[in-house]
């Protein structure tokens, strides 16, 4: 493995110090020098290394994705994409087309179902999916529920009394599985894949990340995958072209400690999603007779936080609705009050932080909370005429994913995709953070790039070794066709990744 790399004649943006450079020299996987092209060219001459001439291209620290479902992203690459279906008949037609190309024993697998985009305003029923005789297994866009036909329901051996098995007013199965039923169905379905198939799915996601300029992923695993899948991921992590900091969603801290991990949770679901009306609010949804709900008790959340503090682990939760955010912050504040000796080194983080109250924004800032935020959510789902607006109304919807206010309050923001809920594409995330539907929520291009570089490194408490281009840090960089801080903000998402370098090795090149 070649761990030496140098680039000259570049627009180098180290993301620290407020200065730019022309060149970078990486030796044995570590940055040895950042400076002028002549200086780096001389280092290359002494070490017998041929420098890459960037011809004015931009060099940044390699990107992060702070929230990705690594296994399911790879698995879902093999599924029928239902996102653009206009109505239920066209969705059924696409599933039948998919079925026609399958082997006899294969299931029809669909992904990214978005019921708000269907003309009927609802997902298909089990009775409608039963037009297809073989098992049909569909995951919604946010992975918060699964749809199955009767053949799949029976093949999965779903207990009809399991929490989350939905029925209509006549008591008939709708095919929709939420909560415990959703987790059970997804785990059982994906466990039918062989170890090698799952390993290939992980490798696929890693290669996709490298092609997008990403060198570090925070996989959220163990929720829609099994504990064995986490162990499989850890067993092959050293062969991947990216670094992974696994967030294991397990109730048992001993799993974390035995694996030698530093992070716990991430997608421990305090609530659900806006699309499925399961994110928890104090007021009802505008288009449904529910306000969502919390999945855990206050005492259960507190136990997670206190156990993490006792073991010096990063702890994080999925929290989208206002009540889930409040529950998480209440637990964190109470745990720190009861364990003040742990406050200086507390590793507290939240995923999403979608629709907070102003009070909770200020509380999060006081905690210097690490927040893994997905700016693409509002770019793709927010604004007038969108599902967020119809679910929540204008006032609540405008306050969604308030990155500007969180940053100003003192929070540390890291960018993520929740792939494949939104594309695993840091440049799209940067674009989305800058071009929010409402200007009061937007970041500057420099702030947005920080979300995917140095501040993302702070979310994993590894900004001492990654996230910026400085001597002594890991040699991770991305070469871009254009400078995202100088180009038209509307064109940031279209910038081309030319090269990705991880620890001095080129892991992607056009």
N, C-alpha and C positions, 0 to 999 in steps of 0.2 A: 504494500500500500504506500503510495507517494503522499506524504504529509507536508510537502514543501510547495508553496505557491506564492507567486508575486504578481502584482498588477501595477502597471504604470500608465501615465497619461490619462488619468481618470479624474472624475469629480467625486472625491472621497468625502463622505459625510460621516464622521465618527459618532455623531449623536451625543457627544459630551464636549464640554469646553468651548462651544460656540465658534469653533474654527473648522475650516475645511483643509483638505490635503490633496495630494496628487497621486499617491501610491501607497501600497501596503505590502509588507514582506512577512510571510508566514514560514516558520521553521519548525519542523517536528510537530505540526498541528497547532502551534501557539504563535500569536502575533509577536514578532520581534521588533518591527519598526513600522511607523506610519509617518510619512513625510513627503518630501519632494521626489519627483521622478528620478532626478540625477542621483540622489542619495540611494534610492532603492535599486536603481540600475547597477550601482557600484557593489552593493551587497550581493546582487545576483551574480555579478562577474566573479566575486570572491568565492561564492559557493557553487559555481558552475550550474546555475539555474537560469533557464530561459523565462523571462517575464512575459506575462500576457499584456499586450498593448490594448488598452480599452478604448483608444481613439475618442476620448471625451465622454464615454459612457459614465453613468453614475454608479458609485459603489456605496452600499449601505451595510450595516450589520445584517446578517441573515435574519429572516422573519421568524416569529413565533406564531403558533395557533394555540391559544390558551384553553380551548374547549372543543374537543373533537371526539367523535365516536369512531374510533379507528377500525375496529372489527366490522361494525355494521356499514361503515362507509365503503369498505372493500366488498362486502357481501352485496350491498345494495347496488353496486355497479353492475350486477348481473340481473337486476330486477327490471320489470316494465315500469317506466316513469309515467305516473298518472297525473302529474302536476298540471299539465295543459289540457286535460280533458274538460270539455265544455259542459257536459251533462252526463247523466247516468247511462243512457244508451251508448254514447261514444266511449265511455269508460268500459262497459261490458264488451263492446266491439274490440277494443284494444286488448283486453284480457284474452278474448277468443283468438285474436291474431297471434298473441304470445303463445297460447296453448298449441297452436298448430305446428309450431317449430320445436316442441318439447319431445323428449323421449317419453315412453309409456309410463314410467314410474315417477316422473317429475311433477312437482307441484307448480301451479301458476303463482308466481311471486310478484307482487306489485309494491311500489314505494311512492312516497311523496304525495299521498292523497291529500287534497285540500278541499274539504267540503264547501268552504265559502266560495270557491271558484266554480262550483257546479250550479247549473241553472236551478236545480231543485232545492238548493240551499241545505242539503243533507247528504250523508253518505249513502251508498246503496245498502239495501237490506239483505239479510241472509237469503230470503226467498228470491231476490233478484240475482244474487251471485250463484244461486243453485242452477241457473241456466248452463253453468259449466259443471260437468259431472266430476271431474277430478278435483282434488283439494285446492282451494284458493286461499291465499294468505296475503293480506294487504296491511302495510304499516302506514299510518297517517304521517303527514309532513313533520310533525313535532315528536313523533314516536310515543305519544301519550295514549294512543289506543290502537288496537288491531281489529281488522275486519276479517271474518272467515265465513265461508259457506258451510253447509251442514257436513259435507265430506271432510273438510279440514277440522271442524269442531269435534267430530267423532274420532278422527285419526289422532288428534292431539289429546284425546281423552280428557277434555275439559270438564271439571265438576260443575254442573249447572248451578250449584249453590255457592260457588266461589265468588268472593267480592269482586264486583266489576262486570259480571256477566249481565248484559243489558237485555231487557224484555220490553215489548210494547205494552200498551194499555190492556190488551187482551191476554197478556202473559206469554206471548210468543217470542222466541229468541230473535233478536235483531241481527245477530252476528257481530255486534260491537262488544269488544272486550277491553275494559279499562282496569286501572288499579292492579290488584293482585292477579286478576285473570289475564291482563295484558302482559305482565311480567312473566307469568307462567307460560303463556302461549309463545312469546318471543324466545324465551330460553329453550323451550322444548323444540321449537322449530329449528333454531340455529344449531342446537346440539345434534341434529340429524346430519349435519355436515361433518365430513371427516376432519381430523386434525390437520391434514395437509391442505385441504380446501380452506380451512380457517387461517392457517399460516399464510397461504397465498393471498387471502383477503387483506391481512395485515401488511404484507409486503406491497400490495397494490397501493394501499393508502400512503405508505411511506414514500414510495416512488412518486406518487401524485404530489405529495407535499414538497419534495425536493424540486419538482418541476415548477412549483409556484414560488420558489425562493425561500422556502421554510426549512429550517434546520432543527427546530425544537417543537415537539407536540406535547400537549397535556391530554392524553387519552382519558376519557371518562368511561370506565369499564366496570362490569359486574352488575349493571342494572338491566340492560337489554342483552347482556351476554352472561355467561356463567363464570363462577370462580375459576374453573378449569381453563377458561379462555384467557383469563388474566395471567394465570401461570404459564400458559402457552406463549403469550405475548412477551412475558419477561424472559422466557427461555431463548427467544430468537432476537431479542432487542439489539444485541451486539452486532448482528449481521445487517441491520437496517441502515439506510443512508441518512437517517435522521436520529436525533436524540429523543427519547421519550421519558417524560416524568409522569408515571401512571398514577391516576387518582382512582383508587379501588373503592367502589360503592358497596361496601360490606358492613353489616352490623357488628361484626366481630373484629375488634382491634388486633387480636392475635394474628389474624391473616396479614395485616399490615406489618406488624413487628417481625413476624417470621420471614416475610419476603424482603425485609430490609428497606422498605419504602419510607419516604418522608412525608407523604401526603395521604390524607384519608378523606373519602367522600367525593365531593364535587357535584355529582348528580344524585345525592341523597335527596329525594324529592320532598320538599316541604309542601309544595302544591303542584299544579299542573301547568297548562298552557292557556293562552287566550283563545286560540282556534277551537279547542275542545271545551271551552268555558269551564275549565277546572282550575285555573289560577284563582287564588283566594283574595276576595275583596270584601270590604265592609258594606258595599252597596251592590245591588243586583246588576247583572249584565243588561244592557239596553235591549237585547234581542233574545232574551231567554229568562225563564223563571228560576234563576239560580245566581248565587254570588260566588260559586266555586267552593272549595273546601281545603282544609289543611289535612295532610296525611299523617302527621305525627303529633303527639301531645307535647306541651311545653316541657314537661319533665324528660321526655325522650330526647328532645333536642338538647336540653341542658346536659344530659348524660354524655352525649356525643362530644360536646365542647369540653367538658371537664376531663373526660378521658383523653382527649387529644392534648390538652394542656399538660396533663400528668406525664404524657409520653413524648412531649416536645414535637408533636406532629402538626403539620398544616391541616386545618379542618375547613371544609367548605360544603355548602349546601346549594341546591337548586332553589331559587326564590324569585318568582316573577310577580305575583300579585302583592298588593300592599300589605295584607295580613301576614303573608309568609316572610316578607322582609322584616316586619316588626317582630315576628316570632324569633327569627334568627338573631337579630340585634339584642333583643331582650335576653336571650340565652347567653350571648357573648358577654354582655355587661354584667349579668348576674354571676357568671363563672369567674370573671376577673375580680369582682368584688369579693367572692368567697375564696379566691386563690390569688391574692395580690402579689405574692412572690413570683408568679408566672407572667405577670403583665409585661415586663420588659422584653421577654422573648416570645410573646404570644404570636402564633402564626395563623392569623384569622383572615378568611377569604370568603367571598360569596360569588356564585355564578348568576349571571343575568341581571339581577337588581332592576327588574323591568319597570315597575310602576310604584315608586316609593312616595311616601308623604314627605313634605318638606322637613318635618321633624326628624324623620329617619335619615334623610340626606345629611343633616347636620350631625346626627349621632354617628353615622358611618365615618364622616370626616374626622370627628374627634377620636375615633378608634384608629385612624389612618388605615382604614380597611382596604385590603386588596380586592378589587372587583373585576371579575372576568366578564366582559361585556361584548355583546354581539351587535355591532352597529348595523349589520346587514338586515337585522330583523325589521327595523323601522324603514330602511330603504326599500324593502320588498313588501312589507305588510302595513306600513303606516301612512298617514296622510288622508286627506278627504277621499271618500269613496272606497276605502279599504276595509278589510276585515277588522282591523283594530278599531277603526272609527265606528263601524256598525255594532261591534260588541260593547264598546266602552263609552261612546259619546265623545264629543269634541274635547271637553275639559280634561277628562282622564287621559284620553288618547294623546293629547298634546304634551302631556307630562311624561310620556313613556321613554325609557332608556335615556335619562337626562345626563348624558356624559359631561356636558358643560358645567352643570351645577355640582355634580359629583367631584369633578376635578377641582373646581373652585373651592369646594368645601374641605379639600385635603385628602380625598381618596386617591389611591393608586390604581390606574386603569390599565388592564391588559386586554388585548384584542383576541377574539376567537370567532369561530364560524358555527359551532355546534353541528359540524358536518355529519351527515349530509343534509341537515335541515336547511342550511344555506351553503353555497359552494365554499370549499376549503381554498380560499384565495385571499391572502392578506392585502393585496393591492385593492381588491374590491372592498374589503373591510375599511381600509384607509379612505377610499373614495366615499364610502357610506358615512363614516364619521364626520367627514368634511361637508358632505352634501345632505345633511339631515332634512326631513320634510319641513321642519320648523327651525328657522335660523337660531333661535335661542338655545337649541340643544347641540349646535354644531361646534366642532373643534377646528383649530387651525391645522393646516397640513403638517406642520412640525409636530404639534401635539398628537395628531393622529398617527404619524410614523412612530413616535415614542411608544404608543400603545402596542405596537407590534415588534418593538425592539427592546430598548433599555427598560422601559416600564413593565413590559411583559416578563423580562428576566426577573424583575423585582417580585412579580407574583409568585415565582417559584423560589424566591430567596436565593437566587444565584447570580445577581447582578455583579458580584465580585469576579465572576469568571466568564460571563456572557453578556450579550445585549448591546455592546458598543465596540468600536474598533480602537482598542488601546493595547499598548505593549503589555504582554503577560496574560491577555485574555485568549480564550479559545478562538482558533482561526476560522470563524464562520462568517461568510459574507455573501451578498447577492449583488450581481452586476445587472443593472437595469438600462434599458434603452434611453430612458428619459429620467429627469429629476422630478419626483412627485411633489416637491416643494416649490418648483418653479413652473411647472406645466399648468395649463388650464385645469382648474379643479374638477371640471366635469369629465376630463379625459384621464384622470388618474387610473381608473379601472382598466384602461386600454393599454397601459404601459407594458411592454414586453420584457419578460425575464430572459436574460441572455446566458447567465451562468449562475450556478449555486455551488458554493464551496463550503465544505464542512470539515473542520480540523485539517485544513490545508489540502483536502482531496476534492477534486471536481466531481460532484455527485449529479449534476445536471448541466447540459450545455446544448444550445440550439445548433 
